[in-house]
Amino acid sequence: MARRSKAQELLEFEINFYQKLLRAYPDFVDVLIPLGEAYTRRGLHDKGLEVDLRLTQLRGEDPVVWYNLACTYSLLARVEEAGQALRQAIERGYTDLDHLRKDPDLLNLKRSPAYRQVLDLLTGHAGPQPLKPTSDAS
């Protein structure tokens, strides 16, 4: 059996610690946020998704919560849902375009046309708009 590194041991300790706190305080947002991040670092994306979905219930207007949900969906290759979550983040005020462009968690989403659509929403470039019919007032 391969021996775990010190970093892996610390990450497991961190996850266990947060899980114990959540058993006592299930809606403790300041525990849910780092637990979700720890799950992601550990590659436990399904568990991270559970945390992110819970955070959208507790802090539904927080754009970073929706951004993190988009990242988790992208890591799970659930691209359509990632695009929807990223759109929610932007509609709620997410504006860190530099981070969004560099974030490796969004790699699967970035390979999709949905990414360009959401990026256009953030940058204000909606692309060509359909022509509106003109009324002929004679």
N, CA, C and O atoms as CSV, one atom per row, in Angstrom:
chain,resi,resn,atom,element,x,y,z
A,1,MET,N,N,0.848,-1.188,0.000
A,1,MET,CA,C,0.000,0.000,0.000
A,1,MET,C,C,0.888,1.245,0.000
A,1,MET,O,O,1.839,1.345,0.776
A,2,ALA,N,N,0.566,2.181,-0.874
A,2,ALA,CA,C,1.354,3.397,-0.992
A,2,ALA,C,C,1.151,4.273,0.242
A,2,ALA,O,O,0.043,4.419,0.758
A,3,ARG,N,N,2.233,4.832,0.679
A,3,ARG,CA,C,2.174,5.710,1.848
A,3,ARG,C,C,1.675,7.095,1.442
A,3,ARG,O,O,2.078,7.630,0.409
A,4,ARG,N,N,0.798,7.668,2.260
A,4,ARG,CA,C,0.262,8.997,1.982
A,4,ARG,C,C,1.266,10.058,2.370
A,4,ARG,O,O,2.003,9.915,3.346
A,5,SER,N,N,1.283,11.120,1.595
A,5,SER,CA,C,2.164,12.238,1.897
A,5,SER,C,C,1.594,13.033,3.076
A,5,SER,O,O,0.435,12.876,3.459
A,6,LYS,N,N,2.434,13.871,3.621
A,6,LYS,CA,C,2.002,14.741,4.728
A,6,LYS,C,C,0.853,15.653,4.272
A,6,LYS,O,O,-0.088,15.895,5.027
A,7,ALA,N,N,0.936,16.154,3.040
A,7,ALA,CA,C,-0.115,17.028,2.510
A,7,ALA,C,C,-1.438,16.268,2.399
A,7,ALA,O,O,-2.493,16.820,2.711
A,8,GLN,N,N,-1.392,15.015,1.959
A,8,GLN,CA,C,-2.606,14.210,1.857
A,8,GLN,C,C,-3.199,13.957,3.246
A,8,GLN,O,O,-4.413,14.015,3.436
A,9,GLU,N,N,-2.330,13.678,4.199
A,9,GLU,CA,C,-2.802,13.449,5.567
A,9,GLU,C,C,-3.469,14.694,6.131
A,9,GLU,O,O,-4.515,14.609,6.775
A,10,LEU,N,N,-2.863,15.845,5.890
A,10,LEU,CA,C,-3.443,17.103,6.374
A,10,LEU,C,C,-4.779,17.394,5.704
A,10,LEU,O,O,-5.705,17.879,6.354
A,11,LEU,N,N,-4.885,17.103,4.416
A,11,LEU,CA,C,-6.132,17.323,3.709
A,11,LEU,C,C,-7.225,16.409,4.261
A,11,LEU,O,O,-8.360,16.849,4.443
A,12,GLU,N,N,-6.904,15.164,4.525
A,12,GLU,CA,C,-7.879,14.237,5.115
A,12,GLU,C,C,-8.306,14.715,6.507
A,12,GLU,O,O,-9.483,14.646,6.859
A,13,PHE,N,N,-7.341,15.200,7.292
A,13,PHE,CA,C,-7.667,15.741,8.613
A,13,PHE,C,C,-8.616,16.925,8.481
A,13,PHE,O,O,-9.596,17.029,9.218
A,14,GLU,N,N,-8.320,17.818,7.535
A,14,GLU,CA,C,-9.145,19.001,7.307
A,14,GLU,C,C,-10.577,18.601,6.935
A,14,GLU,O,O,-11.538,19.144,7.479
A,15,ILE,N,N,-10.709,17.663,6.019
A,15,ILE,CA,C,-12.037,17.212,5.593
A,15,ILE,C,C,-12.792,16.601,6.771
A,15,ILE,O,O,-13.960,16.919,6.991
A,16,ASN,N,N,-12.138,15.737,7.517
A,16,ASN,CA,C,-12.785,15.112,8.679
A,16,ASN,C,C,-13.220,16.151,9.711
A,16,ASN,O,O,-14.306,16.052,10.283
A,17,PHE,N,N,-12.374,17.134,9.941
A,17,PHE,CA,C,-12.684,18.198,10.893
A,17,PHE,C,C,-13.949,18.950,10.473
A,17,PHE,O,O,-14.860,19.143,11.279
A,18,TYR,N,N,-13.997,19.374,9.200
A,18,TYR,CA,C,-15.162,20.112,8.716
A,18,TYR,C,C,-16.421,19.246,8.727
A,18,TYR,O,O,-17.504,19.731,9.055
A,19,GLN,N,N,-16.285,17.978,8.372
A,19,GLN,CA,C,-17.444,17.085,8.389
A,19,GLN,C,C,-18.014,16.949,9.803
A,19,GLN,O,O,-19.232,16.932,9.979
A,20,LYS,N,N,-17.151,16.853,10.800
A,20,LYS,CA,C,-17.623,16.762,12.187
A,20,LYS,C,C,-18.347,18.038,12.604
A,20,LYS,O,O,-19.390,17.981,13.255
A,21,LEU,N,N,-17.796,19.181,12.230
A,21,LEU,CA,C,-18.463,20.449,12.549
A,21,LEU,C,C,-19.842,20.524,11.899
A,21,LEU,O,O,-20.795,21.003,12.513
A,22,LEU,N,N,-19.949,20.052,10.663
A,22,LEU,CA,C,-21.239,20.115,9.961
A,22,LEU,C,C,-22.282,19.189,10.564
A,22,LEU,O,O,-23.479,19.465,10.488
A,23,ARG,N,N,-21.837,18.100,11.159
A,23,ARG,CA,C,-22.811,17.225,11.828
A,23,ARG,C,C,-23.487,17.974,12.971
A,23,ARG,O,O,-24.672,17.774,13.238
A,24,ALA,N,N,-22.735,18.828,13.639
A,24,ALA,CA,C,-23.296,19.611,14.743
A,24,ALA,C,C,-24.026,20.871,14.255
A,24,ALA,O,O,-25.023,21.289,14.842
A,25,TYR,N,N,-23.510,21.465,13.172
A,25,TYR,CA,C,-24.058,22.722,12.644
A,25,TYR,C,C,-24.218,22.608,11.124
A,25,TYR,O,O,-23.369,23.108,10.385
A,26,PRO,N,N,-25.277,21.966,10.645
A,26,PRO,CA,C,-25.416,21.650,9.221
A,26,PRO,C,C,-25.476,22.850,8.266
A,26,PRO,O,O,-25.173,22.705,7.082
A,27,ASP,N,N,-25.855,24.007,8.755
A,27,ASP,CA,C,-25.961,25.183,7.883
A,27,ASP,C,C,-24.838,26.197,8.114
A,27,ASP,O,O,-24.990,27.371,7.777
A,28,PHE,N,N,-23.741,25.766,8.670
A,28,PHE,CA,C,-22.628,26.642,9.006
A,28,PHE,C,C,-21.851,26.964,7.719
A,28,PHE,O,O,-20.964,26.217,7.305
A,29,VAL,N,N,-22.207,28.085,7.110
A,29,VAL,CA,C,-21.645,28.479,5.818
A,29,VAL,C,C,-20.129,28.584,5.875
A,29,VAL,O,O,-19.444,28.200,4.927
A,30,ASP,N,N,-19.599,29.102,6.981
A,30,ASP,CA,C,-18.150,29.270,7.091
A,30,ASP,C,C,-17.415,27.942,7.236
A,30,ASP,O,O,-16.185,27.922,7.258
A,31,VAL,N,N,-18.133,26.851,7.335
A,31,VAL,CA,C,-17.542,25.509,7.293
A,31,VAL,C,C,-17.801,24.884,5.920
A,31,VAL,O,O,-16.936,24.206,5.366
A,32,LEU,N,N,-18.982,25.116,5.386
A,32,LEU,CA,C,-19.312,24.558,4.073
A,32,LEU,C,C,-18.352,25.045,2.987
A,32,LEU,O,O,-17.930,24.259,2.138
A,33,ILE,N,N,-18.009,26.320,3.007
A,33,ILE,CA,C,-17.141,26.883,1.969
A,33,ILE,C,C,-15.773,26.194,1.953
A,33,ILE,O,O,-15.364,25.707,0.899
A,34,PRO,N,N,-15.049,26.133,3.073
A,34,PRO,CA,C,-13.743,25.455,3.008
A,34,PRO,C,C,-13.855,23.944,2.800
A,34,PRO,O,O,-12.946,23.328,2.242
A,35,LEU,N,N,-14.963,23.341,3.242
A,35,LEU,CA,C,-15.140,21.909,3.002
A,35,LEU,C,C,-15.284,21.650,1.500
A,35,LEU,O,O,-14.684,20.714,0.972
A,36,GLY,N,N,-16.062,22.463,0.822
A,36,GLY,CA,C,-16.200,22.328,-0.623
A,36,GLY,C,C,-14.865,22.477,-1.336
A,36,GLY,O,O,-14.562,21.734,-2.269
A,37,GLU,N,N,-14.069,23.445,-0.887
A,37,GLU,CA,C,-12.737,23.642,-1.472
A,37,GLU,C,C,-11.834,22.440,-1.204
A,37,GLU,O,O,-11.067,22.034,-2.078
A,38,ALA,N,N,-11.919,21.875,-0.014
A,38,ALA,CA,C,-11.108,20.705,0.334
A,38,ALA,C,C,-11.519,19.491,-0.501
A,38,ALA,O,O,-10.670,18.733,-0.968
A,39,TYR,N,N,-12.819,19.317,-0.682
A,39,TYR,CA,C,-13.287,18.222,-1.530
A,39,TYR,C,C,-12.724,18.367,-2.947
A,39,TYR,O,O,-12.307,17.382,-3.557
A,40,THR,N,N,-12.714,19.583,-3.459
A,40,THR,CA,C,-12.185,19.816,-4.802
A,40,THR,C,C,-10.698,19.478,-4.859
A,40,THR,O,O,-10.247,18.809,-5.789
A,41,ARG,N,N,-9.946,19.933,-3.878
A,41,ARG,CA,C,-8.501,19.626,-3.856
A,41,ARG,C,C,-8.263,18.126,-3.770
A,41,ARG,O,O,-7.263,17.628,-4.288
A,42,ARG,N,N,-9.157,17.408,-3.130
A,42,ARG,CA,C,-9.032,15.963,-2.960
A,42,ARG,C,C,-9.572,15.200,-4.168
A,42,ARG,O,O,-9.380,13.989,-4.279
A,43,GLY,N,N,-10.259,15.921,-5.088
A,43,GLY,CA,C,-10.831,15.289,-6.266
A,43,GLY,C,C,-12.179,14.647,-6.004
A,43,GLY,O,O,-12.646,13.841,-6.809
A,44,LEU,N,N,-12.811,14.989,-4.893
A,44,LEU,CA,C,-14.125,14.448,-4.535
A,44,LEU,C,C,-15.210,15.398,-5.047
A,44,LEU,O,O,-15.907,16.043,-4.264
A,45,HIS,N,N,-15.340,15.470,-6.365
A,45,HIS,CA,C,-16.205,16.471,-6.980
A,45,HIS,C,C,-17.690,16.223,-6.725
A,45,HIS,O,O,-18.465,17.175,-6.635
A,46,ASP,N,N,-18.095,14.963,-6.609
A,46,ASP,CA,C,-19.509,14.695,-6.292
A,46,ASP,C,C,-19.869,15.237,-4.910
A,46,ASP,O,O,-20.946,15.803,-4.723
A,47,LYS,N,N,-18.973,15.064,-3.952
A,47,LYS,CA,C,-19.218,15.608,-2.608
A,47,LYS,C,C,-19.165,17.131,-2.640
A,47,LYS,O,O,-19.942,17.803,-1.962
A,48,GLY,N,N,-18.241,17.669,-3.434
A,48,GLY,CA,C,-18.170,19.119,-3.588
A,48,GLY,C,C,-19.449,19.676,-4.180
A,48,GLY,O,O,-19.897,20.757,-3.797
A,49,LEU,N,N,-20.044,18.939,-5.118
A,49,LEU,CA,C,-21.303,19.371,-5.718
A,49,LEU,C,C,-22.406,19.450,-4.664
A,49,LEU,O,O,-23.191,20.398,-4.657
A,50,GLU,N,N,-22.466,18.471,-3.786
A,50,GLU,CA,C,-23.466,18.506,-2.711
A,50,GLU,C,C,-23.306,19.772,-1.868
A,50,GLU,O,O,-24.290,20.428,-1.526
A,51,VAL,N,N,-22.071,20.103,-1.542
A,51,VAL,CA,C,-21.792,21.296,-0.741
A,51,VAL,C,C,-22.189,22.547,-1.517
A,51,VAL,O,O,-22.848,23.434,-0.974
A,52,ASP,N,N,-21.787,22.621,-2.788
A,52,ASP,CA,C,-22.097,23.810,-3.587
A,52,ASP,C,C,-23.601,24.012,-3.743
A,52,ASP,O,O,-24.093,25.138,-3.669
A,53,LEU,N,N,-24.322,22.923,-3.959
A,53,LEU,CA,C,-25.782,23.047,-4.073
A,53,LEU,C,C,-26.394,23.519,-2.759
A,53,LEU,O,O,-27.336,24.313,-2.761
A,54,ARG,N,N,-25.872,23.042,-1.651
A,54,ARG,CA,C,-26.360,23.488,-0.336
A,54,ARG,C,C,-26.087,24.980,-0.144
A,54,ARG,O,O,-26.924,25.713,0.381
A,55,LEU,N,N,-24.911,25.416,-0.576
A,55,LEU,CA,C,-24.567,26.835,-0.448
A,55,LEU,C,C,-25.472,27.719,-1.306
A,55,LEU,O,O,-25.771,28.848,-0.915
A,56,THR,N,N,-25.912,27.231,-2.468
A,56,THR,CA,C,-26.842,28.042,-3.268
A,56,THR,C,C,-28.182,28.189,-2.557
A,56,THR,O,O,-28.892,29.171,-2.776
A,57,GLN,N,N,-28.535,27.230,-1.710
A,57,GLN,CA,C,-29.767,27.345,-0.924
A,57,GLN,C,C,-29.586,28.348,0.213
A,57,GLN,O,O,-30.499,29.108,0.535
A,58,LEU,N,N,-28.404,28.339,0.811
A,58,LEU,CA,C,-28.158,29.199,1.970
A,58,LEU,C,C,-27.751,30.617,1.584
A,58,LEU,O,O,-28.068,31.574,2.289
A,59,ARG,N,N,-27.049,30.746,0.462
A,59,ARG,CA,C,-26.550,32.054,0.011
A,59,ARG,C,C,-26.817,32.237,-1.471
A,59,ARG,O,O,-25.895,32.454,-2.258
A,60,GLY,N,N,-28.070,32.149,-1.841
A,60,GLY,CA,C,-28.467,32.167,-3.236
A,60,GLY,C,C,-28.137,33.431,-4.006
A,60,GLY,O,O,-28.108,33.408,-5.236
A,61,GLU,N,N,-27.891,34.520,-3.324
A,61,GLU,CA,C,-27.575,35.773,-4.018
A,61,GLU,C,C,-26.071,36.042,-4.098
A,61,GLU,O,O,-25.656,37.065,-4.642
A,62,ASP,N,N,-25.268,35.150,-3.572
A,62,ASP,CA,C,-23.809,35.325,-3.569
A,62,ASP,C,C,-23.240,34.841,-4.908
A,62,ASP,O,O,-23.324,33.652,-5.218
A,63,PRO,N,N,-22.661,35.749,-5.704
A,63,PRO,CA,C,-22.156,35.340,-7.015
A,63,PRO,C,C,-21.007,34.326,-6.941
A,63,PRO,O,O,-20.857,33.504,-7.845
A,64,VAL,N,N,-20.207,34.374,-5.893
A,64,VAL,CA,C,-19.083,33.441,-5.771
A,64,VAL,C,C,-19.583,32.017,-5.524
A,64,VAL,O,O,-18.973,31.056,-5.993
A,65,VAL,N,N,-20.667,31.883,-4.805
A,65,VAL,CA,C,-21.263,30.567,-4.576
A,65,VAL,C,C,-21.665,29.950,-5.918
A,65,VAL,O,O,-21.420,28.768,-6.157
A,66,TRP,N,N,-22.271,30.737,-6.780
A,66,TRP,CA,C,-22.691,30.248,-8.097
A,66,TRP,C,C,-21.480,29.976,-8.986
A,66,TRP,O,O,-21.476,29.020,-9.761
A,67,TYR,N,N,-20.458,30.816,-8.873
A,67,TYR,CA,C,-19.234,30.590,-9.640
A,67,TYR,C,C,-18.600,29.255,-9.244
A,67,TYR,O,O,-18.189,28.478,-10.105
A,68,ASN,N,N,-18.526,28.998,-7.951
A,68,ASN,CA,C,-17.956,27.730,-7.480
A,68,ASN,C,C,-18.792,26.541,-7.951
A,68,ASN,O,O,-18.248,25.487,-8.279
A,69,LEU,N,N,-20.099,26.710,-7.984
A,69,LEU,CA,C,-20.961,25.652,-8.509
A,69,LEU,C,C,-20.657,25.400,-9.985
A,69,LEU,O,O,-20.610,24.250,-10.420
A,70,ALA,N,N,-20.451,26.462,-10.752
A,70,ALA,CA,C,-20.092,26.315,-12.171
A,70,ALA,C,C,-18.787,25.535,-12.313
A,70,ALA,O,O,-18.661,24.676,-13.186
A,71,CYS,N,N,-17.828,25.836,-11.458
A,71,CYS,CA,C,-16.539,25.125,-11.501
A,71,CYS,C,C,-16.728,23.636,-11.217
A,71,CYS,O,O,-16.160,22.789,-11.906
A,72,THR,N,N,-17.517,23.329,-10.215
A,72,THR,CA,C,-17.740,21.926,-9.861
A,72,THR,C,C,-18.453,21.189,-10.993
A,72,THR,O,O,-18.067,20.075,-11.348
A,73,TYR,N,N,-19.481,21.798,-11.555
A,73,TYR,CA,C,-20.160,21.167,-12.687
A,73,TYR,C,C,-19.187,20.938,-13.843
A,73,TYR,O,O,-19.223,19.892,-14.490
A,74,SER,N,N,-18.326,21.911,-14.100
A,74,SER,CA,C,-17.351,21.763,-15.177
A,74,SER,C,C,-16.389,20.620,-14.882
A,74,SER,O,O,-16.079,19.829,-15.773
A,75,LEU,N,N,-15.920,20.524,-13.658
A,75,LEU,CA,C,-15.022,19.428,-13.275
A,75,LEU,C,C,-15.695,18.067,-13.458
A,75,LEU,O,O,-15.026,17.070,-13.730
A,76,LEU,N,N,-17.005,18.031,-13.308
A,76,LEU,CA,C,-17.766,16.798,-13.490
A,76,LEU,C,C,-18.201,16.591,-14.948
A,76,LEU,O,O,-18.929,15.649,-15.260
A,77,ALA,N,N,-17.744,17.486,-15.834
A,77,ALA,CA,C,-18.086,17.445,-17.263
A,77,ALA,C,C,-19.588,17.601,-17.501
A,77,ALA,O,O,-20.128,17.080,-18.477
A,78,ARG,N,N,-20.242,18.311,-16.615
A,78,ARG,CA,C,-21.667,18.633,-16.770
A,78,ARG,C,C,-21.738,20.065,-17.294
A,78,ARG,O,O,-22.090,21.004,-16.578
A,79,VAL,N,N,-21.387,20.190,-18.578
A,79,VAL,CA,C,-21.118,21.485,-19.192
A,79,VAL,C,C,-22.352,22.386,-19.244
A,79,VAL,O,O,-22.255,23.580,-18.960
A,80,GLU,N,N,-23.485,21.840,-19.596
A,80,GLU,CA,C,-24.683,22.676,-19.689
A,80,GLU,C,C,-25.018,23.290,-18.329
A,80,GLU,O,O,-25.335,24.476,-18.233
A,81,GLU,N,N,-24.945,22.473,-17.286
A,81,GLU,CA,C,-25.227,22.981,-15.942
A,81,GLU,C,C,-24.153,23.973,-15.495
A,81,GLU,O,O,-24.450,24.935,-14.787
A,82,ALA,N,N,-22.914,23.741,-15.906
A,82,ALA,CA,C,-21.835,24.681,-15.584
A,82,ALA,C,C,-22.117,26.040,-16.206
A,82,ALA,O,O,-21.938,27.073,-15.561
A,83,GLY,N,N,-22.557,26.038,-17.452
A,83,GLY,CA,C,-22.887,27.293,-18.122
A,83,GLY,C,C,-24.036,28.018,-17.438
A,83,GLY,O,O,-24.009,29.240,-17.287
A,84,GLN,N,N,-25.044,27.259,-17.026
A,84,GLN,CA,C,-26.187,27.867,-16.333
A,84,GLN,C,C,-25.761,28.474,-15.000
A,84,GLN,O,O,-26.189,29.571,-14.644
A,85,ALA,N,N,-24.916,27.752,-14.268
A,85,ALA,CA,C,-24.458,28.261,-12.968
A,85,ALA,C,C,-23.578,29.495,-13.151
A,85,ALA,O,O,-23.671,30.445,-12.373
A,86,LEU,N,N,-22.732,29.485,-14.169
A,86,LEU,CA,C,-21.880,30.648,-14.419
A,86,LEU,C,C,-22.728,31.853,-14.814
A,86,LEU,O,O,-22.435,32.982,-14.421
A,87,ARG,N,N,-23.764,31.610,-15.582
A,87,ARG,CA,C,-24.687,32.697,-15.937
A,87,ARG,C,C,-25.335,33.273,-14.660
A,87,ARG,O,O,-25.465,34.489,-14.524
A,88,GLN,N,N,-25.734,32.401,-13.739
A,88,GLN,CA,C,-26.306,32.855,-12.470
A,88,GLN,C,C,-25.297,33.707,-11.697
A,88,GLN,O,O,-25.656,34.725,-11.105
A,89,ALA,N,N,-24.035,33.281,-11.711
A,89,ALA,CA,C,-22.987,34.052,-11.013
A,89,ALA,C,C,-22.876,35.453,-11.589
A,89,ALA,O,O,-22.797,36.431,-10.846
A,90,ILE,N,N,-22.870,35.550,-12.898
A,90,ILE,CA,C,-22.732,36.849,-13.559
A,90,ILE,C,C,-23.966,37.711,-13.308
A,90,ILE,O,O,-23.848,38.908,-13.047
A,91,GLU,N,N,-25.143,37.106,-13.386
A,91,GLU,CA,C,-26.368,37.868,-13.137
A,91,GLU,C,C,-26.430,38.384,-11.708
A,91,GLU,O,O,-27.097,39.382,-11.437
A,92,ARG,N,N,-25.742,37.715,-10.793
A,92,ARG,CA,C,-25.724,38.142,-9.398
A,92,ARG,C,C,-24.539,39.063,-9.087
A,92,ARG,O,O,-24.373,39.494,-7.946
A,93,GLY,N,N,-23.724,39.361,-10.088
A,93,GLY,CA,C,-22.676,40.356,-9.886
A,93,GLY,C,C,-21.251,39.867,-10.016
A,93,GLY,O,O,-20.330,40.631,-9.727
A,94,TYR,N,N,-21.019,38.625,-10.440
A,94,TYR,CA,C,-19.639,38.154,-10.597
A,94,TYR,C,C,-18.977,38.916,-11.738
A,94,TYR,O,O,-19.530,39.002,-12.834
A,95,THR,N,N,-17.778,39.477,-11.479
A,95,THR,CA,C,-17.125,40.313,-12.486
A,95,THR,C,C,-15.644,40.004,-12.698
A,95,THR,O,O,-14.999,40.695,-13.486
A,96,ASP,N,N,-15.089,39.018,-12.044
A,96,ASP,CA,C,-13.640,38.758,-12.140
A,96,ASP,C,C,-13.306,38.001,-13.426
A,96,ASP,O,O,-13.091,36.789,-13.419
A,97,LEU,N,N,-13.270,38.745,-14.514
A,97,LEU,CA,C,-13.031,38.174,-15.834
A,97,LEU,C,C,-11.648,37.531,-15.933
A,97,LEU,O,O,-11.506,36.471,-16.543
A,98,ASP,N,N,-10.635,38.152,-15.348
A,98,ASP,CA,C,-9.285,37.578,-15.393
A,98,ASP,C,C,-9.240,36.207,-14.746
A,98,ASP,O,O,-8.669,35.272,-15.308
A,99,HIS,N,N,-9.834,36.081,-13.576
A,99,HIS,CA,C,-9.845,34.788,-12.891
A,99,HIS,C,C,-10.634,33.757,-13.691
A,99,HIS,O,O,-10.210,32.610,-13.830
A,100,LEU,N,N,-11.764,34.166,-14.206
A,100,LEU,CA,C,-12.608,33.270,-14.987
A,100,LEU,C,C,-11.839,32.718,-16.189
A,100,LEU,O,O,-11.920,31.526,-16.484
A,101,ARG,N,N,-11.109,33.567,-16.869
A,101,ARG,CA,C,-10.358,33.132,-18.058
A,101,ARG,C,C,-9.218,32.177,-17.707
A,101,ARG,O,O,-8.875,31.315,-18.515
A,102,LYS,N,N,-8.624,32.311,-16.520
A,102,LYS,CA,C,-7.479,31.483,-16.139
A,102,LYS,C,C,-7.849,30.235,-15.357
A,102,LYS,O,O,-7.019,29.338,-15.212
A,103,ASP,N,N,-9.060,30.153,-14.854
A,103,ASP,CA,C,-9.439,29.097,-13.926
A,103,ASP,C,C,-9.450,27.719,-14.608
A,103,ASP,O,O,-10.273,27.475,-15.490
A,104,PRO,N,N,-8.539,26.818,-14.202
A,104,PRO,CA,C,-8.492,25.498,-14.829
A,104,PRO,C,C,-9.716,24.636,-14.500
A,104,PRO,O,O,-9.997,23.672,-15.212
A,105,ASP,N,N,-10.434,24.967,-13.449
A,105,ASP,CA,C,-11.637,24.208,-13.107
A,105,ASP,C,C,-12.715,24.337,-14.185
A,105,ASP,O,O,-13.596,23.483,-14.290
A,106,LEU,N,N,-12.646,25.395,-14.977
A,106,LEU,CA,C,-13.654,25.625,-16.009
A,106,LEU,C,C,-13.242,25.078,-17.376
A,106,LEU,O,O,-13.882,25.390,-18.380
A,107,LEU,N,N,-12.201,24.282,-17.427
A,107,LEU,CA,C,-11.671,23.791,-18.700
A,107,LEU,C,C,-12.735,23.099,-19.551
A,107,LEU,O,O,-12.840,23.379,-20.745
A,108,ASN,N,N,-13.515,22.215,-18.967
A,108,ASN,CA,C,-14.551,21.527,-19.745
A,108,ASN,C,C,-15.584,22.511,-20.294
A,108,ASN,O,O,-16.031,22.371,-21.432
A,109,LEU,N,N,-15.957,23.493,-19.500
A,109,LEU,CA,C,-16.913,24.501,-19.959
A,109,LEU,C,C,-16.305,25.343,-21.070
A,109,LEU,O,O,-16.992,25.692,-22.030
A,110,LYS,N,N,-15.027,25.671,-20.948
A,110,LYS,CA,C,-14.369,26.520,-21.940
A,110,LYS,C,C,-14.328,25.870,-23.319
A,110,LYS,O,O,-14.166,26.567,-24.321
A,111,ARG,N,N,-14.468,24.583,-23.387
A,111,ARG,CA,C,-14.481,23.858,-24.666
A,111,ARG,C,C,-15.860,23.882,-25.317
A,111,ARG,O,O,-16.043,23.333,-26.404
A,112,SER,N,N,-16.812,24.504,-24.671
A,112,SER,CA,C,-18.196,24.507,-25.126
A,112,SER,C,C,-18.593,25.882,-25.653
A,112,SER,O,O,-18.084,26.897,-25.179
A,113,PRO,N,N,-19.504,25.925,-26.637
A,113,PRO,CA,C,-20.026,27.222,-27.096
A,113,PRO,C,C,-20.744,27.984,-25.980
A,113,PRO,O,O,-20.848,29.210,-26.031
A,114,ALA,N,N,-21.232,27.268,-24.987
A,114,ALA,CA,C,-21.929,27.927,-23.871
A,114,ALA,C,C,-20.988,28.893,-23.147
A,114,ALA,O,O,-21.426,29.924,-22.636
A,115,TYR,N,N,-19.711,28.562,-23.105
A,115,TYR,CA,C,-18.737,29.434,-22.436
A,115,TYR,C,C,-18.673,30.786,-23.135
A,115,TYR,O,O,-18.701,31.823,-22.472
A,116,ARG,N,N,-18.590,30.791,-24.438
A,116,ARG,CA,C,-18.517,32.044,-25.197
A,116,ARG,C,C,-19.764,32.886,-24.938
A,116,ARG,O,O,-19.672,34.104,-24.783
A,117,GLN,N,N,-20.923,32.241,-24.892
A,117,GLN,CA,C,-22.167,32.967,-24.646
A,117,GLN,C,C,-22.146,33.632,-23.269
A,117,GLN,O,O,-22.547,34.787,-23.127
A,118,VAL,N,N,-21.685,32.908,-22.273
A,118,VAL,CA,C,-21.647,33.462,-20.919
A,118,VAL,C,C,-20.571,34.547,-20.828
A,118,VAL,O,O,-20.772,35.570,-20.175
A,119,LEU,N,N,-19.436,34.320,-21.481
A,119,LEU,CA,C,-18.371,35.322,-21.487
A,119,LEU,C,C,-18.867,36.609,-22.140
A,119,LEU,O,O,-18.572,37.705,-21.664
A,120,ASP,N,N,-19.611,36.477,-23.216
A,120,ASP,CA,C,-20.186,37.655,-23.882
A,120,ASP,C,C,-21.124,38.402,-22.937
A,120,ASP,O,O,-21.163,39.632,-22.940
A,121,LEU,N,N,-21.872,37.665,-22.135
A,121,LEU,CA,C,-22.763,38.287,-21.165
A,121,LEU,C,C,-21.952,39.126,-20.166
A,121,LEU,O,O,-22.346,40.239,-19.816
A,122,LEU,N,N,-20.835,38.588,-19.723
A,122,LEU,CA,C,-20.000,39.290,-18.753
A,122,LEU,C,C,-19.323,40.510,-19.361
A,122,LEU,O,O,-19.219,41.549,-18.709
A,123,THR,N,N,-18.865,40.397,-20.593
A,123,THR,CA,C,-18.139,41.502,-21.217
A,123,THR,C,C,-19.051,42.499,-21.903
A,123,THR,O,O,-18.599,43.547,-22.365
A,124,GLY,N,N,-20.347,42.172,-21.971
A,124,GLY,CA,C,-21.293,43.091,-22.586
A,124,GLY,C,C,-21.368,42.960,-24.093
A,124,GLY,O,O,-21.966,43.806,-24.758
A,125,HIS,N,N,-20.773,41.919,-24.640
A,125,HIS,CA,C,-20.838,41.674,-26.085
A,125,HIS,C,C,-21.873,40.593,-26.342
A,125,HIS,O,O,-21.567,39.401,-26.317
A,126,ALA,N,N,-23.065,41.014,-26.583
A,126,ALA,CA,C,-24.148,40.054,-26.758
A,126,ALA,C,C,-24.168,39.441,-28.150
A,126,ALA,O,O,-24.959,38.535,-28.415
A,127,GLY,N,N,-23.315,39.917,-29.035
A,127,GLY,CA,C,-23.304,39.366,-30.381
A,127,GLY,C,C,-24.430,39.959,-31.205
A,127,GLY,O,O,-25.110,40.885,-30.764
A,128,PRO,N,N,-24.627,39.424,-32.406
A,128,PRO,CA,C,-25.673,39.975,-33.262
A,128,PRO,C,C,-27.056,39.758,-32.667
A,128,PRO,O,O,-27.399,38.666,-32.213
A,129,GLN,N,N,-27.811,40.793,-32.682
A,129,GLN,CA,C,-29.165,40.737,-32.156
A,129,GLN,C,C,-30.136,40.517,-33.310
A,129,GLN,O,O,-29.911,41.011,-34.415
A,130,PRO,N,N,-31.220,39.775,-33.058
A,130,PRO,CA,C,-32.203,39.606,-34.131
A,130,PRO,C,C,-32.840,40.945,-34.483
A,130,PRO,O,O,-33.053,41.799,-33.623
A,131,LEU,N,N,-33.135,41.101,-35.760
A,131,LEU,CA,C,-33.774,42.334,-36.179
A,131,LEU,C,C,-35.217,42.357,-35.727
A,131,LEU,O,O,-35.935,41.362,-35.823
A,132,LYS,N,N,-35.620,43.492,-35.241
A,132,LYS,CA,C,-37.013,43.644,-34.818
A,132,LYS,C,C,-37.822,44.104,-36.034
A,132,LYS,O,O,-37.368,44.950,-36.803
A,133,PRO,N,N,-38.994,43.555,-36.197
A,133,PRO,CA,C,-39.819,44.012,-37.342
A,133,PRO,C,C,-40.211,45.467,-37.167
A,133,PRO,O,O,-40.514,45.919,-36.062
A,134,THR,N,N,-40.201,46.174,-38.251
A,134,THR,CA,C,-40.610,47.565,-38.186
A,134,THR,C,C,-42.077,47.658,-38.575
A,134,THR,O,O,-42.557,46.925,-39.440
A,135,SER,N,N,-42.766,48.559,-37.929
A,135,SER,CA,C,-44.182,48.752,-38.285
A,135,SER,C,C,-44.257,49.808,-39.364
A,135,SER,O,O,-43.556,50.819,-39.313
A,136,ASP,N,N,-45.081,49.576,-40.305
A,136,ASP,CA,C,-45.236,50.505,-41.419
A,136,ASP,C,C,-46.414,51.433,-41.101
A,136,ASP,O,O,-47.572,51.076,-41.319
A,137,ALA,N,N,-46.113,52.599,-40.598
A,137,ALA,CA,C,-47.177,53.551,-40.223
A,137,ALA,C,C,-47.424,54.493,-41.387
A,137,ALA,O,O,-46.788,55.542,-41.485
A,138,SER,N,N,-48.322,54.133,-42.250
A,138,SER,CA,C,-48.630,54.967,-43.420
A,138,SER,C,C,-49.738,55.903,-43.141
A,138,SER,O,O,-50.127,56.678,-44.015
